[in-house]
Amino acid sequence: MPTDIEIARQAKLKPIAEVAAKAGVPDEALIPYGKYKAKIDRAALPKSDRKGKLILVTAINPTPAGEGKTTTSVGLSDALNRIGKSSMLCLREPSLGPCFGMKGGGAGGGKSQVMPMDEINLHFTGDFHAITSAHNLLSAMIDNSVYWGNPLDIDVRRVTWKRVLDMNDRALRQIVGPLGGVSNGFPRETGFDITVASEVMAILCLASDAKDLQKRLGDIIIGYTRDKKPVFCRDVKADSAMTVLLKDAILPNMVQTLENNPALLHGGPFANIAHGCNSVIATRTALGLAEYVVTEGGFGADLGAEKFMDIKCRIADLAPDAIVLVATVRALKMNGGVAKKDLGEPNVDAVRKGAVNLERHIENLNKFGINPTVAINHFYLDTDEELAVIQEMAAKFGTEAVICKHWAEGGAGAEDLARIVAAKADAGAPDFKQIYPSDMPLAEKIETVCKEIYRAETVTLSPAIRSQLKQWQEMGYGHFPVCMAKTQYSFSTDPTLLGAPTEFDVNIREVRLSAGAGFVVAIAGEIMTMPGLPKVPSAENIYLDDNGEIEGLF
């Protein structure tokens, strides 16, 4: 069986201008980055009254066995095009951290990939580097203001703005700097987050245009004065220069699938520590170009889908017309207690037991007013009996499950799913609603997500955190949605509690105000905003072969 990268190398790609023309993007709106990728100048696009149907792809909680959410998104979009629909894919860009860390690439798999896969997984069009530079420019200007007399009276003990790096590096989580004497500045405790957790990343993905981008950047709170008043990015006078660094990064990137269908890849916030959705600009661009737009929310539906609907849709005034919930036999076996090494053995009972995870996600999505369609991402070792159990359980939970073979067959393997989802999208989702209203107090929003989506019995918010949330409400930020930072592996904050746990507590250990992005981050359990590398990182197996081809990046 060929590997993802072997399949990718056999691809017959079309020039990006040809793919763009097929999607209705004229030459004057295209800014090529080589032969097979380009940025789109939205100002040069023809005016369009088209409002495409928005399809969200989400999944059960991820396991080491894999679920294939991105692969399913690609396969579904290709399948919609195969059955005569006009479909465009909208995905996030992969981060270098996971590519060299644990999961490898993030461009799909098998015959459902976006191309050029190796470039997408590496530096792509430089968006992440621009975001990293803009973020760290603000960091440098904060320290510079303090060094030159501190005219803003910034309390160095209350600087909340860290630095970022697009790489997993636990050694940078908590550091002290600058050291070396008077000429280097004032020593203080600080640290690094990964670039995908940067508020600049969130702002780029939620901004409506360049003007809105600069306003949001200016609204960033970088810390507080000695009398505890907020200091904004615009006070440091960094917002305009940051916008300049992001002038190209704000333009969505166009690539193609293996079947030469258009795909927009733009932005890349993680869903376990950020809001987990591609950019609003890319989504709106696609909705004006295609009949159907397939997008995804990162990790399981308890994270990515919840944030897509409660954060992205609320801020951008969007609504999904249909939802696909990806599940696999292998992942449900793990949720049913089977060890990874034993997943190749048929085990109908474990699939049935693990289906409680699927059931909870279906129930949760129904709370938003949308009944999902379950996509069973087929694996060659799956038995008919195991697949039948998932279909049986999905029917019991009030929806239907469709067997999809897009990994092996490309869009042809997802045509049944495409027909069902297109019909649901055409009918729309008139009952769509968010899980909490904007005017609910911030603490109650956190508790609502924890209890309604995670099913926590209790939520622990210390007096200090409650006081901080109350202060932000009094400052005018009470209408903000909340962005939960939590392990992706479980509904709880304990990654080992698989299935559908109950009777657990969610401890909120920290809250952060992202005033520019427009949400409050609530950090739960042991989740880190700067991940570390695993014992055997993917980087150990990535190399150039004798022909200069990249191996191990998949």
C-alpha positions as CSV (number, residue, x, y, z in Angstrom):
1,M,0.0,0.0,0.0
2,P,1.5,3.4,-1.0
3,T,2.3,6.0,1.6
4,D,0.8,9.5,1.7
5,I,4.0,11.0,0.3
6,E,4.3,8.3,-2.4
7,I,0.7,9.1,-3.5
8,A,1.5,12.9,-3.4
9,R,4.6,12.4,-5.7
10,Q,2.4,10.7,-8.3
11,A,0.1,13.7,-8.5
12,K,-0.4,15.5,-11.8
13,L,-0.9,19.1,-10.6
14,K,-2.3,21.9,-12.7
15,P,-0.8,25.4,-12.7
16,I,-2.4,27.4,-9.9
17,A,-3.8,29.9,-12.4
18,E,-5.8,27.2,-14.1
19,V,-7.2,26.0,-10.8
20,A,-8.0,29.6,-9.9
21,A,-9.7,30.3,-13.2
22,K,-11.9,27.2,-12.7
23,A,-12.9,28.6,-9.3
24,G,-13.8,32.0,-10.8
25,V,-10.6,33.8,-9.7
26,P,-9.2,36.0,-12.5
27,D,-5.5,36.5,-13.1
28,E,-5.5,40.0,-11.7
29,A,-6.6,38.7,-8.3
30,L,-3.9,36.0,-8.2
31,I,-0.4,36.5,-6.7
32,P,1.6,33.4,-7.6
33,Y,4.0,31.8,-5.1
34,G,5.7,29.4,-7.6
35,K,3.7,27.1,-9.9
36,Y,1.3,25.5,-7.6
37,K,0.3,28.0,-4.9
38,A,-0.8,31.6,-4.8
39,K,-2.4,34.3,-2.7
40,I,-5.7,35.9,-3.6
41,D,-6.1,39.7,-3.7
42,R,-9.7,39.9,-2.6
43,A,-10.0,43.6,-3.7
44,A,-9.4,42.4,-7.3
45,L,-12.1,39.7,-7.2
46,P,-15.3,40.4,-9.2
47,K,-18.3,41.4,-7.1
48,S,-20.4,38.4,-6.2
49,D,-23.8,38.0,-4.6
50,R,-23.3,34.3,-4.2
51,K,-23.7,33.0,-0.7
52,G,-22.4,29.4,-0.6
53,K,-23.5,26.8,1.8
54,L,-21.1,26.3,4.7
55,I,-20.3,22.7,5.8
56,L,-18.4,22.1,9.0
57,V,-16.3,18.9,9.4
58,T,-15.6,17.9,13.0
59,A,-14.8,14.6,14.7
60,I,-14.9,12.5,17.8
61,N,-12.1,13.0,20.3
62,P,-8.7,12.2,18.7
63,T,-6.7,9.1,19.6
64,P,-3.3,7.9,18.5
65,A,-5.2,5.7,16.0
66,G,-6.2,8.8,14.0
67,E,-9.6,10.0,12.8
68,G,-8.8,11.7,9.5
69,K,-10.8,14.9,9.8
70,T,-8.7,16.8,7.3
71,T,-8.6,13.8,5.0
72,T,-12.4,13.6,5.2
73,S,-12.7,17.4,4.5
74,V,-10.6,17.0,1.3
75,G,-12.5,13.9,0.2
76,L,-15.9,15.5,0.8
77,S,-15.0,18.6,-1.2
78,D,-13.7,16.5,-4.1
79,A,-16.8,14.3,-3.9
80,L,-19.1,17.4,-4.1
81,N,-17.3,18.5,-7.2
82,R,-17.6,14.9,-8.7
83,I,-21.4,14.9,-8.3
84,G,-21.6,18.2,-10.2
85,K,-21.5,20.7,-7.4
86,S,-19.2,23.7,-7.1
87,S,-17.2,23.1,-3.9
88,M,-14.2,24.9,-2.3
89,L,-12.2,23.6,0.6
90,C,-11.2,25.9,3.5
91,L,-8.6,24.6,5.9
92,R,-6.0,25.8,8.3
93,E,-2.2,25.9,7.6
94,P,-0.1,23.3,9.5
95,S,2.2,24.4,12.2
96,L,5.9,23.4,12.1
97,G,5.6,22.3,15.8
98,P,3.4,19.2,15.2
99,C,5.0,18.4,11.8
100,F,8.4,17.9,13.6
101,G,6.9,16.8,16.8
102,M,4.2,14.2,17.1
103,K,1.7,14.0,14.3
104,G,3.6,14.7,11.1
105,G,2.0,16.8,8.4
106,G,-1.4,18.3,8.2
107,A,-2.4,18.2,4.6
108,G,-4.7,15.2,4.5
109,G,-3.8,11.7,3.5
110,G,-4.0,8.9,0.9
111,K,-5.9,10.1,-2.2
112,S,-7.5,13.0,-0.3
113,Q,-4.6,15.5,0.1
114,V,-4.0,19.1,-0.6
115,M,-0.9,19.9,-2.7
116,P,2.0,20.7,-2.8
117,M,2.0,18.7,0.4
118,D,5.6,19.2,1.4
119,E,5.6,22.9,0.9
120,I,2.3,23.3,2.8
121,N,3.7,21.4,5.7
122,L,6.9,23.5,5.8
123,H,7.2,27.2,5.2
124,F,4.3,27.5,2.7
125,T,3.8,31.2,1.8
126,G,5.5,32.5,5.0
127,D,2.3,33.4,6.9
128,F,3.4,31.8,10.2
129,H,6.7,33.5,10.0
130,A,5.0,36.9,9.5
131,I,2.8,36.3,12.5
132,T,5.8,35.3,14.6
133,S,7.6,38.4,13.5
134,A,4.7,40.7,14.2
135,H,4.1,39.2,17.6
136,N,7.8,39.5,18.6
137,L,8.0,43.0,17.2
138,L,5.5,44.0,19.8
139,S,7.5,42.2,22.5
140,A,10.6,44.1,21.5
141,M,8.8,47.4,21.5
142,I,7.4,46.8,25.0
143,D,10.9,46.1,26.4
144,N,12.3,49.0,24.4
145,S,9.7,51.4,25.9
146,V,10.6,50.2,29.4
147,Y,14.3,50.6,28.7
148,W,14.0,54.2,27.4
149,G,12.5,55.7,30.6
150,N,9.2,53.7,30.7
151,P,7.0,56.7,29.7
152,L,3.9,54.5,29.9
153,D,4.7,53.4,33.5
154,I,4.5,49.8,32.6
155,D,4.8,47.5,35.6
156,V,7.3,44.9,34.4
157,R,5.8,42.4,36.9
158,R,2.5,42.7,35.1
159,V,3.6,42.4,31.4
160,T,1.3,39.7,30.0
161,W,2.7,39.6,26.5
162,K,5.1,36.8,25.9
163,R,7.1,35.9,22.8
164,V,6.3,33.1,20.4
165,L,8.0,30.5,18.2
166,D,6.5,28.1,15.7
167,M,8.1,25.0,17.2
168,N,7.4,22.8,20.2
169,D,10.0,23.8,22.8
170,R,9.2,23.2,26.5
171,A,12.5,24.8,27.6
172,L,11.1,28.2,26.6
173,R,7.8,28.0,28.5
174,Q,9.1,29.9,31.5
175,I,12.3,32.0,31.3
176,V,14.0,35.0,32.9
177,G,15.4,37.8,30.8
178,P,17.0,40.1,29.9
179,L,20.2,39.4,31.8
180,G,23.6,40.9,31.4
181,G,23.5,44.3,33.1
182,V,22.1,47.8,32.5
183,S,22.7,47.9,28.8
184,N,20.4,44.9,28.2
185,G,17.3,46.2,30.0
186,F,15.4,45.2,33.2
187,P,15.3,41.5,34.2
188,R,11.9,40.0,34.4
189,E,10.1,36.7,34.3
190,T,8.6,35.9,30.9
191,G,8.2,33.0,28.5
192,F,7.2,31.7,25.0
193,D,4.0,30.4,23.6
194,I,3.8,28.5,20.3
195,T,2.9,30.8,17.3
196,V,-0.5,29.1,16.8
197,A,-1.5,30.2,20.4
198,S,-0.5,33.9,19.6
199,E,-3.3,36.4,19.8
200,V,-1.9,37.8,16.6
201,M,-2.8,34.5,14.9
202,A,-6.3,34.7,16.3
203,I,-6.7,38.3,15.2
204,L,-5.5,37.4,11.7
205,C,-8.1,34.6,11.5
206,L,-11.0,36.7,12.9
207,A,-10.3,40.1,11.2
208,S,-12.6,41.1,8.3
209,D,-10.0,43.2,6.4
210,A,-6.7,45.0,6.8
211,K,-8.4,48.0,8.6
212,D,-10.1,45.7,11.1
213,L,-6.7,43.8,11.5
214,Q,-4.9,47.0,12.6
215,K,-7.7,48.0,15.0
216,R,-7.7,44.6,16.6
217,L,-3.9,44.7,16.9
218,G,-4.1,48.1,18.6
219,D,-6.7,46.6,21.1
220,I,-4.2,44.0,22.4
221,I,-3.6,44.5,26.1
222,I,0.1,43.9,26.7
223,G,0.2,44.4,30.4
224,Y,-0.7,46.9,33.2
225,T,0.7,50.0,34.7
226,R,1.8,50.3,38.4
227,D,-1.6,51.5,39.2
228,K,-3.1,48.5,37.4
229,K,-4.5,50.3,34.3
230,P,-4.3,48.4,31.0
231,V,-1.6,49.2,28.5
232,F,-2.6,48.6,24.8
233,C,-0.5,47.7,21.8
234,R,-1.4,51.1,20.3
235,D,0.1,52.8,23.4
236,V,3.4,51.2,22.5
237,K,2.8,52.4,18.9
238,A,3.4,48.9,17.4
239,D,0.1,48.3,15.7
240,S,0.8,50.0,12.4
241,A,4.2,48.3,11.9
242,M,2.7,44.9,12.8
243,T,0.0,45.5,10.2
244,V,2.8,46.1,7.6
245,L,4.4,42.8,8.5
246,L,1.1,41.1,8.0
247,K,0.0,42.8,4.8
248,D,0.6,39.7,2.7
249,A,-0.2,37.2,5.4
250,I,-3.8,38.5,5.6
251,L,-4.3,37.4,2.0
252,P,-5.8,33.8,1.7
253,N,-3.7,31.1,0.1
254,M,-5.0,29.0,-2.8
255,V,-3.7,25.5,-3.5
256,Q,-5.4,22.4,-5.0
257,T,-6.4,18.9,-4.1
258,L,-5.1,15.8,-5.7
259,E,-8.1,16.0,-8.0
260,N,-7.2,19.6,-9.0
261,N,-10.0,21.2,-7.1
262,P,-9.5,24.6,-5.4
263,A,-8.6,24.8,-1.7
264,L,-8.0,27.9,0.5
265,L,-5.5,27.3,3.4
266,H,-5.2,30.3,5.7
267,G,-4.4,30.7,9.3
268,G,-3.7,28.0,11.8
269,P,-4.8,28.4,15.5
270,F,-4.8,25.1,17.5
271,A,-8.2,24.1,18.8
272,N,-6.9,22.8,22.2
273,I,-5.2,26.2,23.1
274,A,-6.8,28.6,20.6
275,H,-10.0,28.8,18.6
276,G,-9.1,26.2,16.0
277,C,-10.6,27.6,12.8
278,N,-9.2,28.9,9.5
279,S,-9.6,32.6,8.7
280,V,-12.9,34.5,8.4
281,I,-11.4,36.1,5.3
282,A,-10.8,32.8,3.5
283,T,-14.2,31.5,4.5
284,R,-16.0,34.5,3.2
285,T,-13.9,34.5,0.0
286,A,-14.9,30.9,-0.6
287,L,-18.5,31.5,0.1
288,G,-18.5,34.1,-2.6
289,L,-16.9,31.8,-5.1
290,A,-18.5,28.3,-4.6
291,E,-21.9,26.7,-4.0
292,Y,-20.5,24.7,-1.1
293,V,-17.6,25.5,1.3
294,V,-16.1,22.6,3.3
295,T,-14.3,23.7,6.4
296,E,-13.2,22.1,9.6
297,G,-12.8,22.8,13.3
298,G,-9.7,21.4,15.0
299,F,-9.6,18.3,17.2
300,G,-12.9,16.9,18.5
301,A,-16.2,18.5,18.4
302,D,-16.0,19.5,22.1
303,L,-13.2,21.9,21.1
304,G,-13.1,22.8,17.4
305,A,-16.8,22.7,16.6
306,E,-17.8,24.4,19.8
307,K,-15.3,27.2,19.1
308,F,-16.3,27.4,15.5
309,M,-19.9,28.1,16.5
310,D,-19.5,30.0,19.7
311,I,-16.5,32.2,18.6
312,K,-16.0,32.3,14.8
313,C,-19.7,32.2,13.8
314,R,-20.6,34.8,16.6
315,I,-17.8,37.2,15.7
316,A,-18.1,36.8,11.9
317,D,-21.9,36.5,11.7
318,L,-21.7,33.1,10.0
319,A,-23.7,29.9,10.5
320,P,-23.0,26.3,9.3
321,D,-25.6,24.8,7.0
322,A,-24.6,21.2,7.7
323,I,-22.1,19.3,10.0
324,V,-20.1,16.2,9.4
325,L,-18.9,14.2,12.4
326,V,-15.9,12.0,11.5
327,A,-15.4,8.7,13.4
328,T,-13.4,5.5,12.8
329,V,-13.7,2.0,13.9
330,R,-10.2,2.1,15.3
331,A,-10.8,5.3,17.4
332,L,-14.0,3.9,18.8
333,K,-12.2,0.7,19.8
334,M,-9.7,2.8,21.7
335,N,-12.6,4.6,23.4
336,G,-13.9,1.2,24.2
337,G,-10.7,0.2,26.0
338,V,-8.6,-1.5,23.3
339,A,-4.9,-0.9,23.4
340,K,-3.3,0.6,20.2
341,K,-1.3,-2.5,19.5
342,D,-4.5,-4.6,19.4
343,L,-6.6,-2.4,17.1
344,G,-6.1,-4.7,14.1
345,E,-8.1,-7.4,15.8
346,P,-11.9,-7.4,15.1
347,N,-13.8,-6.3,18.3
348,V,-17.4,-5.5,17.8
349,D,-18.0,-5.2,21.5
350,A,-15.3,-2.6,21.9
351,V,-16.8,-0.5,19.0
352,R,-20.2,-0.6,20.7
353,K,-18.7,0.3,24.1
354,G,-16.6,3.2,22.6
355,A,-19.6,4.5,20.7
356,V,-20.6,6.5,23.9
357,N,-18.0,9.0,22.7
358,L,-19.8,9.3,19.3
359,E,-23.2,9.6,21.1
360,R,-22.1,12.5,23.3
361,H,-20.7,14.5,20.3
362,I,-24.0,13.9,18.4
363,E,-26.0,15.1,21.4
364,N,-23.7,18.1,21.8
365,L,-24.0,19.2,18.2
366,N,-27.8,18.8,18.4
367,K,-27.7,21.4,21.2
368,F,-26.5,23.9,18.5
369,G,-29.6,23.1,16.5
370,I,-27.9,21.0,13.9
371,N,-28.1,17.2,13.5
372,P,-24.7,15.9,12.1
373,T,-24.1,13.3,9.6
374,V,-21.5,10.7,10.7
375,A,-18.7,10.0,8.3
376,I,-17.1,6.6,9.0
377,N,-13.5,7.1,7.7
378,H,-12.9,3.6,6.4
379,F,-9.7,1.7,7.3
380,Y,-8.7,-1.5,5.3
381,L,-8.8,-3.7,8.5
382,D,-12.3,-2.7,9.4
383,T,-14.8,-5.5,9.3
384,D,-18.4,-5.3,8.0
385,E,-19.7,-6.2,11.5
386,E,-17.8,-3.3,13.1
387,L,-18.9,-0.8,10.5
388,A,-22.5,-2.0,10.9
389,V,-22.3,-1.4,14.6
390,I,-21.4,2.3,14.0
391,Q,-24.3,2.7,11.6
392,E,-26.6,1.0,14.1
393,M,-25.5,3.2,16.9
394,A,-25.7,6.4,14.9
395,A,-29.3,5.5,14.0
396,K,-30.0,4.9,17.6
397,F,-28.6,8.3,18.4
398,G,-30.9,9.9,15.8
399,T,-28.7,10.4,12.7
400,E,-27.1,8.4,9.9
401,A,-23.6,7.1,9.4
402,V,-22.0,6.8,5.9
403,I,-19.0,4.6,5.1
404,C,-16.4,6.7,3.3
405,K,-13.4,5.3,1.4
406,H,-11.9,8.6,0.3
407,W,-8.4,7.7,1.6
408,A,-8.1,4.9,-0.9
409,E,-10.4,6.2,-3.6
410,G,-10.4,9.9,-3.4
411,G,-13.6,11.8,-4.0
412,A,-15.2,8.8,-5.6
413,G,-15.1,7.1,-2.1
414,A,-17.2,9.9,-0.5
415,E,-19.9,10.5,-3.1
416,D,-22.6,9.0,-0.9
417,L,-21.6,11.3,1.9
418,A,-21.6,14.3,-0.5
419,R,-25.1,13.7,-1.7
420,I,-26.5,13.4,1.8
421,V,-24.6,16.5,3.1
422,A,-25.4,18.6,0.1
423,A,-29.1,17.9,0.6
424,K,-28.9,18.8,4.3
425,A,-26.9,22.0,3.4
426,D,-29.5,23.0,0.8
427,A,-32.2,22.7,3.5
428,G,-30.1,24.9,5.8
429,A,-30.0,25.0,9.6
430,P,-32.8,27.4,10.7
431,D,-32.6,26.3,14.3
432,F,-28.9,27.1,14.7
433,K,-28.0,28.7,18.0
434,Q,-24.9,29.3,20.2
435,I,-24.6,27.4,23.4
436,Y,-24.7,30.6,25.5
437,P,-25.8,34.2,24.8
438,S,-23.3,37.1,24.5
439,D,-24.7,38.9,27.5
440,M,-24.1,36.0,29.9
441,P,-21.4,36.8,32.5
442,L,-18.0,35.4,31.6
443,A,-17.8,33.0,34.6
444,E,-21.2,31.5,33.6
445,K,-20.1,31.1,30.0
446,I,-17.1,29.0,31.1
447,E,-19.3,27.0,33.4
448,T,-21.9,26.5,30.6
449,V,-19.3,25.1,28.2
450,C,-17.8,22.8,30.9
451,K,-21.2,21.4,32.0
452,E,-23.2,21.4,28.7
453,I,-20.4,20.3,26.4
454,Y,-17.9,18.5,28.6
455,R,-20.5,17.2,31.1
456,A,-18.4,18.2,34.1
457,E,-20.1,17.8,37.5
458,T,-18.3,20.8,38.9
459,V,-16.2,23.7,37.6
460,T,-13.5,25.2,39.9
461,L,-12.9,28.9,39.5
462,S,-10.8,30.4,42.3
463,P,-11.8,33.7,43.9
464,A,-8.9,35.4,42.2
465,I,-10.1,34.2,38.7
466,R,-13.7,35.2,39.4
467,S,-12.4,38.6,40.5
468,Q,-10.4,38.9,37.3
469,L,-13.4,37.9,35.1
470,K,-15.6,40.4,37.0
471,Q,-12.9,43.2,36.4
472,W,-12.9,42.4,32.6
473,Q,-16.6,42.6,32.5
474,E,-16.5,46.1,34.2
475,M,-13.9,47.1,31.6
476,G,-16.5,46.3,28.8
477,Y,-15.4,42.9,27.8
478,G,-18.3,40.9,29.3
479,H,-19.9,40.3,25.9
480,F,-16.8,38.3,24.7
481,P,-17.1,34.5,24.0
482,V,-14.8,32.2,25.9
483,C,-12.0,30.1,24.3
484,M,-11.3,27.0,26.4
485,A,-7.8,25.6,26.5
486,K,-8.1,21.9,27.4
487,T,-6.7,18.5,26.4
488,Q,-8.1,17.3,23.1
489,Y,-8.1,13.6,24.1
490,S,-11.0,13.6,26.6
491,F,-14.2,15.5,27.4
492,S,-12.5,16.0,30.8
493,T,-9.2,17.6,31.6
494,D,-7.6,14.2,32.1
495,P,-6.4,12.8,28.7
496,T,-6.6,9.3,30.0
497,L,-10.4,9.4,30.6
498,L,-11.7,8.2,27.2
499,G,-15.3,7.4,26.2
500,A,-17.8,9.7,27.8
501,P,-16.7,10.4,31.4
502,T,-18.9,12.0,34.0
503,E,-18.6,13.1,37.6
504,F,-15.4,15.1,37.1
505,D,-14.2,18.6,37.9
506,V,-12.8,21.1,35.5
507,N,-10.3,23.3,37.2
508,I,-9.7,26.6,35.5
509,R,-6.1,27.5,36.5
510,E,-5.7,30.7,34.5
511,V,-7.7,33.1,32.4
512,R,-6.2,35.4,29.7
513,L,-7.9,38.4,28.0
514,S,-7.4,38.5,24.3
515,A,-8.9,42.0,23.8
516,G,-7.9,42.3,20.2
517,A,-9.1,38.8,19.1
518,G,-12.3,39.4,21.0
519,F,-12.4,36.5,23.5
520,V,-11.3,35.3,26.9
521,V,-9.1,32.3,27.2
522,A,-9.8,29.9,30.0
523,I,-6.9,27.4,30.6
524,A,-8.0,24.2,32.2
525,G,-6.1,21.3,33.7
526,E,-2.5,20.7,32.6
527,I,-2.7,22.0,29.0
528,M,0.3,24.0,27.8
529,T,0.3,26.9,25.4
530,M,3.9,25.9,24.5
531,P,3.9,22.2,23.7
532,G,6.9,19.9,24.2
533,L,8.4,17.4,21.8
534,P,7.6,13.7,22.5
535,K,10.3,11.2,23.4
536,V,10.8,10.2,19.8
537,P,9.8,13.3,17.7
538,S,8.9,13.1,14.0
539,A,12.0,15.2,13.3
540,E,14.2,12.2,13.9
541,N,12.7,10.5,10.8
542,I,12.6,13.5,8.4
543,Y,15.4,13.8,6.0
544,L,16.5,14.5,2.4
545,D,17.2,11.5,0.2
546,D,19.9,11.2,-2.5
547,N,17.6,12.9,-5.0
548,G,16.8,15.8,-2.7
549,E,13.3,14.6,-2.0
550,I,11.9,15.0,1.5
551,E,11.2,11.8,3.4
552,G,9.3,11.2,6.6
553,L,7.1,14.3,6.4
554,F,3.6,13.0,6.2
